[in-house]
Amino acid sequence: MSLNPRRRRQLLEATGPLLLQGERVELATLAAVGTVSVRRQVLTAAVVGALTAGTVTATVRPRPLYITLTDQRLLFFDGNNGGKPGKLVMNLPRPYVSVGATKKGLFGLTLITHLSVAEQIEGLRLTFPAQHRADGRQFVSVLPVTR
């Protein structure tokens, strides 16, 4: 299952003005981008627990980003905007991007891959949630594999 029609339309509306002449959208999806260290998770839970006398618990997750894959670029939009695609946060030229091997995440519900960008030491971890797992497979299939 990919983005629902309303979210897809909103993402394409956000992408439209940024497209170059002749550029085509190939995929519109959502993924969690980045990682959260165990230390940060524990620290956040401890602080929130202490401030609320244990009545509230908190978890920290990687940032959700909408991704538009075009024939020329990858555009990443903020996904913390009440569900609606927000501002552009990353714009990567497609020839400089490759993906690593994929693996299944927690209970096999998610699809995880690493995006490598030329000339960058660290890549980006992309986690496609269960409802966007098929998009993740398509995403990985159209990009070159990291060597």
DSSP file (Angstrom, degrees, kcal/mol; ACC not computed):
  #  RESIDUE AA STRUCTURE BP1 BP2  ACC     N-H-->O    O-->H-N    N-H-->O    O-->H-N    TCO  KAPPA ALPHA  PHI   PSI    X-CA   Y-CA   Z-CA
    1    1 A M              0   0    0      0, 0.0   134,-0.3     0, 0.0   133,-0.2   0.000 360.0 360.0 360.0 129.5    0.0    0.0    0.0
    2    2 A S        -     0   0    0      1,-0.3    27,-0.1   132,-0.1   131,-0.1  -0.218 360.0 -41.3 -99.4-165.5    1.4    3.4   -0.9
    3    3 A L        -     0   0    0     25,-0.6    -1,-0.3     1,-0.1    25,-0.0  -0.227  68.5-104.6 -56.7 145.5    0.4    6.8    0.2
    4    4 A N     >  -     0   0    0      1,-0.1     4,-2.6    -3,-0.1     5,-0.2  -0.370  38.0-103.3 -67.5 157.2   -3.3    7.5    0.4
    5    5 A P  H  > S+     0   0    0      0, 0.0     4,-2.3     0, 0.0     5,-0.2   0.830 119.5  51.1 -54.9 -37.7   -4.6    9.6   -2.6
    6    6 A R  H  > S+     0   0    0      2,-0.2     4,-2.3     1,-0.2     5,-0.1   0.936 113.0  44.0 -67.3 -46.0   -4.9   12.8   -0.5
    7    7 A R  H  > S+     0   0    0     -3,-0.2     4,-2.7     2,-0.2     5,-0.2   0.898 113.3  52.4 -65.5 -40.0   -1.3   12.6    0.9
    8    8 A R  H  X S+     0   0    0     -4,-2.6     4,-2.6     2,-0.2    -2,-0.2   0.928 110.4  47.9 -60.8 -44.7    0.0   11.7   -2.6
    9    9 A R  H  X S+     0   0    0     -4,-2.3     4,-2.2    -5,-0.2    -2,-0.2   0.916 112.1  49.5 -61.7 -43.8   -1.7   14.7   -4.1
   10   10 A Q  H  X S+     0   0    0     -4,-2.3     4,-1.9     2,-0.2    -2,-0.2   0.900 112.2  48.1 -62.7 -41.1   -0.4   17.0   -1.3
   11   11 A L  H  X S+     0   0    0     -4,-2.7     4,-2.0     2,-0.2    -2,-0.2   0.907 112.0  48.6 -66.8 -41.5    3.2   15.6   -1.9
   12   12 A L  H  X S+     0   0    0     -4,-2.6     4,-2.5     1,-0.2    -2,-0.2   0.852 109.9  52.9 -67.1 -33.4    2.9   16.1   -5.6
   13   13 A E  H  < S+     0   0    0     -4,-2.2    -1,-0.2     2,-0.2    -2,-0.2   0.882 111.1  46.5 -66.9 -37.9    1.6   19.6   -5.1
   14   14 A A  H  < S+     0   0    0     -4,-1.9     4,-0.2     1,-0.2    -2,-0.2   0.845 117.1  44.7 -70.2 -33.4    4.6   20.4   -2.9
   15   15 A T  H >X S+     0   0    0     -4,-2.0     3,-1.8     1,-0.2     4,-0.8   0.856  95.3  78.3 -78.2 -37.1    7.0   18.8   -5.4
   16   16 A G  G >< S+     0   0    0     -4,-2.5     3,-1.3     1,-0.3    -1,-0.2   0.831  91.9  47.6 -44.4 -54.4    5.5   20.4   -8.6
   17   17 A P  G 34 S+     0   0    0      0, 0.0    -1,-0.3     0, 0.0    -2,-0.1   0.708 111.2  54.1 -65.3 -17.6    7.0   23.9   -8.3
   18   18 A L  G <4 S+     0   0    0     -3,-1.8    -2,-0.2    -4,-0.2     2,-0.1   0.580  82.7 110.6 -92.1 -10.8   10.4   22.4   -7.6
   19   19 A L    <<  -     0   0    0     -3,-1.3     2,-0.1    -4,-0.8     3,-0.1  -0.387  64.9-130.7 -69.8 140.8   10.5   20.1  -10.7
   20   20 A L    >   -     0   0    0      1,-0.1     3,-2.3    -2,-0.1     2,-0.1  -0.440  45.8 -72.2 -81.2 162.3   13.0   21.0  -13.5
   21   21 A Q  T 3  S+     0   0    0      1,-0.3    -1,-0.1    -2,-0.1     3,-0.1  -0.368 122.6   6.9 -59.5 127.0   11.8   21.2  -17.1
   22   22 A G  T 3  S+     0   0    0      1,-0.3    -1,-0.3    -2,-0.1     2,-0.2   0.370  93.0 141.3  82.3  -4.2   11.1   17.7  -18.3
   23   23 A E    <   -     0   0    0     -3,-2.3     2,-0.4    47,-0.1    -1,-0.3  -0.513  35.8-156.0 -73.6 137.1   11.6   16.1  -14.9
   24   24 A R        -     0   0    0     -2,-0.2    47,-1.9    -3,-0.1     2,-0.4  -0.924  14.2-126.2-119.4 140.2    9.2   13.2  -14.1
   25   25 A V  E     +A   70   0A   0     -2,-0.4    45,-0.3    45,-0.2     3,-0.1  -0.698  27.5 173.7 -80.7 129.8    8.1   11.9  -10.7
   26   26 A E  E     +     0   0A   0     43,-3.4     2,-0.3    -2,-0.4    44,-0.2   0.699  64.7  10.1-106.5 -29.4    8.6    8.1  -10.4
   27   27 A L  E     -A   69   0A   0     42,-1.8    42,-3.0     2,-0.0     2,-0.4  -0.983  50.9-168.4-155.4 138.7    7.7    7.4   -6.8
   28   28 A A  E     +A   68   0A   0     -2,-0.3   -25,-0.6    40,-0.2     2,-0.2  -0.992  34.8 133.4-128.3 122.6    6.1    9.3   -3.9
   29   29 A T  E     -A   67   0A   0     38,-2.6    38,-2.8    -2,-0.4     2,-0.4  -0.815  45.4-112.0-152.8-172.4    6.3    7.6   -0.5
   30   30 A L  E     +A   66   0A   0     36,-0.3     2,-0.3    -2,-0.2    36,-0.2  -0.996  31.4 164.4-136.4 138.8    7.1    8.1    3.2
   31   31 A A  E     -A   65   0A   0     34,-2.3    34,-3.1    -2,-0.4     2,-0.5  -0.984  40.4-110.7-148.7 156.9    9.9    6.7    5.3
   32   32 A A  E     -AB  64 127A   0     95,-2.8    95,-2.6    -2,-0.3     2,-0.5  -0.806  38.8-154.6 -86.1 128.9   11.6    7.2    8.7
   33   33 A V  E     +AB  63 126A   0     30,-3.2    30,-1.1    -2,-0.5    93,-0.2  -0.920  47.8   7.4-114.9 128.3   15.0    8.7    8.0
   34   34 A G  S    S-     0   0    0     91,-2.8     2,-0.3    -2,-0.5    90,-0.1  -0.478  75.7 -90.3 104.4-174.9   17.9    8.4   10.4
   35   35 A T        -     0   0    0     -2,-0.2     2,-0.4    26,-0.1    28,-0.1  -0.910  18.1-141.3-134.5 161.7   18.6    6.5   13.6
   36   36 A V        -     0   0    0     -2,-0.3    24,-0.0    24,-0.1    -2,-0.0  -0.994  26.3-126.8-126.6 124.1   18.1    7.2   17.3
   37   37 A S     >  -     0   0    0     -2,-0.4     4,-2.0     1,-0.1     5,-0.1  -0.260  16.2-121.6 -69.0 155.3   20.8    5.9   19.7
   38   38 A V  H  > S+     0   0    0      1,-0.2     4,-2.7     2,-0.2     5,-0.2   0.884 114.3  58.1 -61.7 -38.5   19.9    3.8   22.7
   39   39 A R  H  > S+     0   0    0      1,-0.2     4,-2.7     2,-0.2    -1,-0.2   0.921 107.0  46.3 -58.3 -45.3   21.5    6.4   24.9
   40   40 A R  H  > S+     0   0    0      2,-0.2     4,-2.5     1,-0.2    -1,-0.2   0.891 112.1  51.3 -66.8 -38.3   19.1    9.1   23.6
   41   41 A Q  H  X S+     0   0    0     -4,-2.0     4,-2.3     2,-0.2    -2,-0.2   0.936 113.6  43.8 -62.3 -46.6   16.1    6.8   24.0
   42   42 A V  H  X S+     0   0    0     -4,-2.7     4,-2.5     2,-0.2    -2,-0.2   0.920 114.1  50.2 -65.6 -44.5   17.0    6.0   27.6
   43   43 A L  H  X S+     0   0    0     -4,-2.7     4,-2.5    -5,-0.2     5,-0.2   0.918 111.6  47.9 -61.3 -44.6   17.8    9.6   28.4
   44   44 A T  H  X S+     0   0    0     -4,-2.5     4,-2.5     1,-0.2     5,-0.3   0.930 112.7  48.3 -62.5 -45.8   14.5   10.9   26.9
   45   45 A A  H  X S+     0   0    0     -4,-2.3     4,-2.4    -5,-0.2    -1,-0.2   0.901 113.0  48.8 -61.6 -40.9   12.5    8.2   28.8
   46   46 A A  H  X S+     0   0    0     -4,-2.5     4,-2.4     2,-0.2    -2,-0.2   0.922 112.8  46.4 -66.4 -44.4   14.3    9.1   32.1
   47   47 A V  H  X S+     0   0    0     -4,-2.5     4,-2.5     2,-0.2     5,-0.2   0.939 115.9  44.4 -64.6 -47.6   13.8   12.8   31.8
   48   48 A V  H  X S+     0   0    0     -4,-2.5     4,-1.8    -5,-0.2     6,-0.3   0.918 114.0  50.7 -64.8 -42.4   10.1   12.5   30.8
   49   49 A G  H  <>S+     0   0    0     -4,-2.4     5,-2.8    -5,-0.3     6,-0.3   0.906 112.6  46.3 -60.1 -42.4    9.5   10.0   33.6
   50   50 A A  H ><5S+     0   0    0     -4,-2.4     3,-0.8     3,-0.2    -2,-0.2   0.903 112.8  49.3 -68.1 -41.3   11.2   12.2   36.2
   51   51 A L  H 3<5S+     0   0    0     -4,-2.5    -1,-0.2     1,-0.2    -2,-0.2   0.778 119.2  37.6 -70.1 -25.9    9.3   15.3   35.1
   52   52 A T  T ><5S-     0   0    0     -4,-1.8     3,-1.8     4,-0.2    -1,-0.2   0.224 110.1-114.9-110.4  14.3    5.9   13.6   35.1
   53   53 A A  T < 5S-     0   0    0     -3,-0.8    -3,-0.2     1,-0.3    -4,-0.1   0.835  74.2 -58.3  54.7  35.0    6.5   11.4   38.2
   54   54 A G  T 3 <S+     0   0    0     -5,-2.8    -1,-0.3    -6,-0.3    -5,-0.1   0.539 113.4 114.0  78.9   6.7    6.3    8.3   36.0
   55   55 A T  S <  S+     0   0    0     -3,-1.8     2,-0.4    -6,-0.3    -2,-0.1   0.674  75.5  43.2 -84.9 -15.6    2.8    9.0   34.7
   56   56 A V        -     0   0    0     -8,-0.2     2,-0.3    -7,-0.1    -2,-0.2  -0.985  66.8-161.4-129.7 139.2    3.9    9.6   31.1
   57   57 A T        -     0   0    0     -2,-0.4     2,-0.4    -8,-0.0   -12,-0.1  -0.882   9.3-158.9-115.2 154.1    6.4    7.7   29.0
   58   58 A A        -     0   0    0     -2,-0.3     2,-0.3   -17,-0.1    -9,-0.1  -0.967   6.0-164.3-132.7 147.0    8.1    8.9   25.9
   59   59 A T        -     0   0    0     -2,-0.4     2,-0.5   -15,-0.1   -18,-0.0  -0.942  13.1-141.3-126.1 153.7    9.8    7.3   22.9
   60   60 A V        -     0   0    0     -2,-0.3   -24,-0.1   -24,-0.0   -19,-0.1  -0.953  22.8-178.4-116.0 131.3   12.1    8.8   20.4
   61   61 A R        -     0   0    0     -2,-0.5   -26,-0.1   -26,-0.1    -2,-0.0  -0.874  34.9 -90.4-126.3 158.7   11.8    7.8   16.7
   62   62 A P        -     0   0    0      0, 0.0   -28,-0.2     0, 0.0   -26,-0.1  -0.278  59.8 -87.1 -60.9 157.9   13.7    8.7   13.5
   63   63 A R  E     -A   33   0A   0    -30,-1.1   -30,-3.2   -31,-0.1     2,-0.4  -0.502  37.3-129.3 -73.9 126.8   12.2   11.6   11.6
   64   64 A P  E     -A   32   0A   0      0, 0.0    15,-1.8     0, 0.0     2,-0.4  -0.636  32.4-179.3 -76.2 130.5    9.4   10.8    9.2
   65   65 A L  E     -AC  31  78A   0    -34,-3.1   -34,-2.3    -2,-0.4     2,-0.3  -0.992  27.0-130.0-131.3 138.7   10.0   12.3    5.7
   66   66 A Y  E     -AC  30  77A   0     11,-2.5    11,-2.8    -2,-0.4     2,-0.5  -0.687  28.4-153.6 -80.3 139.9    8.0   12.2    2.5
   67   67 A I  E     -AC  29  76A   0    -38,-2.8   -38,-2.6    -2,-0.3     2,-0.6  -0.969  14.1-169.3-122.4 128.0   10.2   11.2   -0.4
   68   68 A T  E     -AC  28  75A   0      7,-2.8     7,-2.7    -2,-0.5     2,-0.6  -0.974   9.7-162.4-112.6 118.5    9.7   12.1   -4.0
   69   69 A L  E     +AC  27  74A   0    -42,-3.0   -43,-3.4    -2,-0.6   -42,-1.8  -0.896  14.8 177.8-100.8 118.4   11.9   10.1   -6.4
   70   70 A T  E     -A   25   0A   0      3,-3.1   -45,-0.2    -2,-0.6   -47,-0.1  -0.560  48.0 -98.1-109.1 178.8   12.2   11.7   -9.8
   71   71 A D  S    S+     0   0    0    -47,-1.9   -46,-0.1    -2,-0.2     3,-0.1   0.567 124.1  27.0 -72.9  -6.1   14.2   10.7  -12.8
   72   72 A Q  S    S+     0   0    0    -48,-0.3    22,-2.7     1,-0.3     2,-0.3   0.623 123.5  14.4-124.9 -25.8   16.8   13.3  -11.8
   73   73 A R  E     - D   0  93A   0     20,-0.3    -3,-3.1    21,-0.2     2,-0.5  -0.906  55.5-124.1-147.2 169.1   16.6   13.8   -8.0
   74   74 A L  E     -CD  69  92A   0     18,-2.5    18,-2.8    -2,-0.3     2,-0.5  -0.997  28.8-165.8-116.7 124.9   15.4   12.6   -4.6
   75   75 A L  E     -CD  68  91A   0     -7,-2.7    -7,-2.8    -2,-0.5     2,-0.5  -0.949   1.7-161.2-114.2 129.3   13.4   15.3   -2.7
   76   76 A F  E     -CD  67  90A   0     14,-2.7    13,-3.2    -2,-0.5    14,-1.5  -0.942   7.0-169.2-114.3 128.1   12.7   14.9    1.0
   77   77 A F  E     -CD  66  88A   0    -11,-2.8   -11,-2.5    -2,-0.5    11,-0.2  -0.902  33.9 -94.8-117.5 145.1    9.9   16.8    2.7
   78   78 A D  E     -C   65   0A   0      9,-2.5     8,-3.2    -2,-0.4     3,-0.2  -0.302  30.2-168.6 -56.6 133.0    9.2   17.2    6.4
   79   79 A G  S    S+     0   0    0    -15,-1.8     4,-0.4     6,-0.2   -14,-0.2   0.310  71.1  81.3-107.0   6.1    6.7   14.6    7.6
   80   80 A N        +     0   0    0    -16,-0.2     2,-0.4     1,-0.2    -1,-0.2  -0.023  59.4 106.7 -99.1  30.1    6.0   16.2   11.0
   81   81 A N  B >  S-I   84   0B   0      3,-0.5     3,-1.3    -3,-0.2    -1,-0.2  -0.353 112.3 -70.9-106.3  51.0    3.6   18.8    9.7
   82   82 A G  T 3  S-     0   0    0     -2,-0.4    -2,-0.1     1,-0.3    -1,-0.1   0.806  95.1 -56.9  67.3  28.6    0.3   17.3   11.0
   83   83 A G  T 3  S+     0   0    0     -4,-0.4    -1,-0.3     1,-0.3    -3,-0.1   0.093 117.1 111.3  90.8 -24.2    0.6   14.5    8.5
   84   84 A K  B <  S-I   81   0B   0     -3,-1.3    -3,-0.5     1,-0.1    -1,-0.3  -0.608  82.9 -96.3 -84.4 142.3    0.8   16.9    5.5
   85   85 A P        -     0   0    0      0, 0.0    -6,-0.2     0, 0.0    -1,-0.1  -0.371  49.1-167.1 -58.5 131.2    4.1   17.2    3.6
   86   86 A G        -     0   0    0     -8,-3.2     3,-0.1     1,-0.3    -7,-0.0   0.150  36.1 -28.2 -98.7-145.0    6.0   20.2    5.0
   87   87 A K  S    S-     0   0    0    -10,-0.1    -9,-2.5     1,-0.1     2,-0.3  -0.265  70.9 -92.9 -73.9 158.3    9.0   22.1    3.7
   88   88 A L  E     +D   77   0A   0    -11,-0.2   -11,-0.3     1,-0.2    -1,-0.1  -0.546  43.8 172.5 -68.9 127.0   11.8   20.7    1.6
   89   89 A V  E     +     0   0A   0    -13,-3.2     2,-0.3     1,-0.3   -12,-0.2   0.645  62.9  20.0-112.5 -21.6   14.6   19.4    3.9
   90   90 A M  E     -D   76   0A   0    -14,-1.5   -14,-2.7     2,-0.0     2,-0.4  -0.994  50.4-172.9-150.0 144.8   16.9   17.6    1.4
   91   91 A N  E     -D   75   0A   0     -2,-0.3   -16,-0.2   -16,-0.2    -3,-0.0  -0.912  16.1-178.5-138.4 106.4   17.5   17.7   -2.4
   92   92 A L  E     -D   74   0A   0    -18,-2.8   -18,-2.5    -2,-0.4     2,-0.3  -0.922  28.9-123.8-114.2 127.8   19.9   15.0   -3.6
   93   93 A P  E >   -D   73   0A   0      0, 0.0     3,-1.7     0, 0.0   -20,-0.3  -0.518  23.4-133.9 -66.2 129.1   20.9   14.6   -7.3
   94   94 A R  G >  S+     0   0    0    -22,-2.7     3,-1.9    -2,-0.3   -21,-0.2   0.824  99.3  63.7 -58.2 -37.2   20.1   11.0   -8.3
   95   95 A P  G 3  S+     0   0    0      0, 0.0    -1,-0.3     0, 0.0   -22,-0.1   0.729 103.8  50.6 -62.3 -17.7   23.4   10.2  -10.0
   96   96 A Y  G <  S+     0   0    0     -3,-1.7    22,-2.8    22,-0.1     2,-0.4   0.323  97.9  85.1 -99.4   7.3   25.2   10.7   -6.6
   97   97 A V  E <   +E  117   0A   0     -3,-1.9     2,-0.3    20,-0.2    20,-0.2  -0.889  46.4 165.1-116.3 139.7   22.9    8.4   -4.6
   98   98 A S  E     -E  116   0A   0     18,-2.3    18,-3.5    -2,-0.4     2,-0.3  -0.953  24.6-130.1-142.9 163.9   23.0    4.6   -4.2
   99   99 A V  E     -Ef 115 145A   0     45,-2.7    47,-3.2    -2,-0.3    16,-0.2  -0.865  11.8-138.7-118.4 151.0   21.3    2.1   -1.8
  100  100 A G        -     0   0    0     14,-2.5    47,-0.0    -2,-0.3    -1,-0.0  -0.232  48.6 -59.3 -89.8-174.3   22.7   -0.7    0.3
  101  101 A A        -     0   0    0     12,-0.1    13,-0.4    -2,-0.1     2,-0.3  -0.269  56.4-124.7 -63.3 154.1   21.3   -4.1    0.9
  102  102 A T        -     0   0    0     11,-0.1     2,-0.3    -3,-0.1    11,-0.2  -0.685  27.5-179.2 -99.9 157.1   17.8   -4.3    2.4
  103  103 A K  E     -G  112   0A   0      9,-2.0     9,-3.0    -2,-0.3     2,-0.3  -0.971  31.4-101.5-146.9 161.8   16.8   -6.1    5.5
  104  104 A K  E     -G  111   0A   0     -2,-0.3     7,-0.2     7,-0.2     3,-0.1  -0.624  35.4-149.7 -84.4 144.1   13.6   -6.7    7.4
  105  105 A G    >   -     0   0    0      5,-2.3     3,-2.7    -2,-0.3    -1,-0.1   0.053  55.7 -10.3 -92.1-154.2   13.0   -4.6   10.5
  106  106 A L  G >  S-     0   0    0      1,-0.3     3,-2.2     2,-0.2     4,-0.3  -0.155 135.5 -15.2 -47.9 119.3   11.0   -5.4   13.7
  107  107 A F  G 3  S-     0   0    0      1,-0.3    -1,-0.3     2,-0.1    -2,-0.1   0.663 117.1 -74.2  57.1  19.6    9.0   -8.6   13.3
  108  108 A G  G <  S+     0   0    0     -3,-2.7    -1,-0.3     1,-0.1    -2,-0.2   0.626 109.2 117.5  73.5  12.4    9.5   -8.4    9.5
  109  109 A L    <   +     0   0    0     -3,-2.2     2,-0.2    -4,-0.1    24,-0.2   0.765  66.1  49.2 -84.6 -25.9    7.0   -5.5    9.3
  110  110 A T  S    S-     0   0    0     -4,-0.3    -5,-2.3    19,-0.1     2,-0.5  -0.711  71.2-135.7-113.0 163.7    9.4   -2.8    8.1
  111  111 A L  E     -GH 104 128A   0     17,-2.1    17,-3.2    -2,-0.2     2,-0.4  -0.983  22.6-165.6-118.6 127.5   11.9   -2.6    5.3
  112  112 A I  E     +GH 103 127A   0     -9,-3.0    -9,-2.0    -2,-0.5     2,-0.3  -0.935  15.8 156.7-118.9 134.9   15.3   -1.0    6.1
  113  113 A T  E     - H   0 126A   0     13,-2.3    13,-3.2    -2,-0.4     2,-0.5  -0.948  33.7-123.5-144.4 166.4   18.0    0.2    3.7
  114  114 A H  E     - H   0 125A   0    -13,-0.4   -14,-2.5    -2,-0.3     2,-0.5  -0.960  16.5-146.9-116.8 131.8   20.9    2.6    3.8
  115  115 A L  E     -EH  99 124A   0      9,-3.6     9,-2.6    -2,-0.5     2,-0.4  -0.849  13.4-158.6 -97.2 125.5   21.2    5.5    1.3
  116  116 A S  E     -E   98   0A   0    -18,-3.5   -18,-2.3    -2,-0.5     2,-0.5  -0.869   1.3-159.4-106.0 139.5   24.7    6.4    0.3
  117  117 A V  E >   -E   97   0A   0     -2,-0.4     3,-2.0   -20,-0.2   -20,-0.2  -0.975  30.4-105.1-119.0 129.7   25.6    9.8   -1.1
  118  118 A A  T 3  S+     0   0    0    -22,-2.8     3,-0.1    -2,-0.5   -22,-0.1  -0.185 104.1  14.6 -53.3 140.3   28.8   10.3   -3.1
  119  119 A E  T 3  S+     0   0    0      1,-0.2     2,-0.4     2,-0.1    -1,-0.3   0.489 102.4 112.1  72.1   5.3   31.5   12.2   -1.2
  120  120 A Q    <   -     0   0    0     -3,-2.0    -1,-0.2     1,-0.2    -3,-0.2  -0.920  56.7-154.5-110.8 135.5   29.7   11.7    2.2
  121  121 A I  S    S+     0   0    0     -2,-0.4     2,-0.4    -3,-0.1    -1,-0.2   0.941  80.8  48.4 -71.9 -48.0   31.1    9.5    4.9
  122  122 A E  S    S-     0   0    0     -6,-0.0    -5,-0.2     1,-0.0     2,-0.1  -0.756  72.8-155.0 -98.8 140.6   27.8    8.6    6.6
  123  123 A G        -     0   0    0     -2,-0.4     2,-0.4    -7,-0.1    -7,-0.2  -0.292  23.6-101.1 -95.7-173.0   24.7    7.5    4.8
  124  124 A L  E     - H   0 115A   0     -9,-2.6    -9,-3.6    -2,-0.1     2,-0.5  -0.940  23.1-136.5-114.0 134.0   21.1    7.8    5.7
  125  125 A R  E     - H   0 114A   0     -2,-0.4   -91,-2.8   -11,-0.2     2,-0.5  -0.793  20.2-163.1 -88.1 126.3   19.1    4.9    7.2
  126  126 A L  E     -BH  33 113A   0    -13,-3.2   -13,-2.3    -2,-0.5     2,-0.6  -0.949   5.8-170.2-111.9 127.7   15.6    4.6    5.6
  127  127 A T  E     -BH  32 112A   0    -95,-2.6   -95,-2.8    -2,-0.5   -15,-0.2  -0.956   7.9-157.7-118.8 112.4   13.0    2.6    7.3
  128  128 A F  E     - H   0 111A   0    -17,-3.2   -17,-2.1    -2,-0.6   -97,-0.2  -0.801  20.8-130.7 -89.7 119.5    9.8    2.0    5.3
  129  129 A P    >   -     0   0    0      0, 0.0     3,-2.2     0, 0.0     4,-0.4  -0.130  32.3 -91.6 -65.9 167.8    6.9    1.2    7.6
  130  130 A A  G >  S+     0   0    0      1,-0.3     3,-1.3     2,-0.2     4,-0.3   0.855 126.0  53.1 -49.6 -44.9    4.7   -1.8    6.9
  131  131 A Q  G 3  S+     0   0    0      1,-0.2    -1,-0.3     2,-0.1     4,-0.1   0.655 117.1  38.9 -70.5 -13.0    2.1    0.2    4.8
  132  132 A H  G <> S+     0   0    0     -3,-2.2     4,-2.0     1,-0.1    -1,-0.2   0.176  80.2 109.9-119.5  15.1    5.0    1.5    2.6
  133  133 A R  H <> S+     0   0    0     -3,-1.3     4,-2.0    -4,-0.4     5,-0.2   0.888  78.5  52.6 -58.8 -41.8    7.1   -1.6    2.4
  134  134 A A  H  > S+     0   0    0     -4,-0.3     4,-2.1     1,-0.2    -1,-0.2   0.887 107.7  52.0 -63.4 -38.8    6.2   -2.2   -1.3
  135  135 A D  H  > S+     0   0    0   -134,-0.3     4,-3.0     1,-0.2    -1,-0.2   0.892 106.7  54.6 -61.6 -39.1    7.3    1.4   -2.0
  136  136 A G  H  X S+     0   0    0     -4,-2.0     4,-2.4     2,-0.2    -2,-0.2   0.903 107.2  49.2 -61.6 -42.1   10.6    0.6   -0.3
  137  137 A R  H  X S+     0   0    0     -4,-2.0     4,-2.0     2,-0.2    -1,-0.2   0.915 113.4  46.8 -63.2 -42.5   11.2   -2.4   -2.5
  138  138 A Q  H  X S+     0   0    0     -4,-2.1     4,-1.2     2,-0.2    -2,-0.2   0.914 110.7  53.0 -65.1 -42.8   10.4   -0.2   -5.6
  139  139 A F  H >X S+     0   0    0     -4,-3.0     4,-0.7     1,-0.2     3,-0.5   0.929 112.2  44.6 -56.0 -49.5   12.7    2.5   -4.3
  140  140 A V  H >< S+     0   0    0     -4,-2.4     3,-0.5     1,-0.2    -1,-0.2   0.848 108.5  58.3 -66.3 -34.9   15.6    0.1   -3.9
  141  141 A S  H 3< S+     0   0    0     -4,-2.0    -1,-0.2     1,-0.2    -2,-0.2   0.751 106.8  46.2 -71.0 -23.2   15.0   -1.5   -7.2
  142  142 A V  H << S+     0   0    0     -4,-1.2    -1,-0.2    -3,-0.5    -2,-0.2   0.560 101.5  73.9 -98.4  -7.5   15.4    1.7   -9.3
  143  143 A L  S << S-     0   0    0     -4,-0.7   -45,-0.1    -3,-0.5   -44,-0.0  -0.781  89.5-101.6-104.3 150.5   18.6    3.0   -7.6
  144  144 A P        -     0   0    0      0, 0.0   -45,-2.7     0, 0.0     2,-0.3  -0.305  40.0-109.5 -65.9 154.0   22.1    1.6   -8.1
  145  145 A V  B     -f   99   0A   0    -47,-0.2   -45,-0.2     1,-0.1     2,-0.1  -0.676  32.7-108.0 -87.6 137.3   23.5   -0.6   -5.3
  146  146 A T              0   0    0    -47,-3.2   -45,-0.1    -2,-0.3    -1,-0.1  -0.403 360.0 360.0 -62.7 133.3   26.3    0.7   -3.1
  147  147 A R              0   0    0     -2,-0.1    -1,-0.1   -47,-0.0   -47,-0.0   0.401 360.0 360.0 -98.4 360.0   29.6   -0.9   -3.9
